[in-house]
């Protein structure tokens, strides 16, 4: 199975840090970095169509403003029918293209759409 890319809580992530045991991942400790990620995890754990998942996976690289960046999806999900999804969980306000503060987030999501469609 996949291994999460856990970011130390002392970094810029983890303001609303959650840690719990995940039944669909063999009771492994699951690490979530926001209330929104926690809510998404609850839906994944309680969805009968989900076989397994891995939080903070996969990690991708992309170029933005001439600089190389990395991004980690919030969750990789495998459905019981074999379908695989890479998920990024964001608040709707972070997706507004009219707000210039969202440009990096929107570029990250665009890179994830392209690279995530190529993942297993």
Secondary structure, DSSP 8 states (H G I E B T S, - for coil): --------TTSS--TT-EEEEEGGGTTEEEEE-SHHHHHHHHHHHH-TTEEEEEES--EEEEEETTEEEEEE-SEEEEETTS-EEEE----GGGG-TTSGGGHHHHHHHHHHHHHHTT--
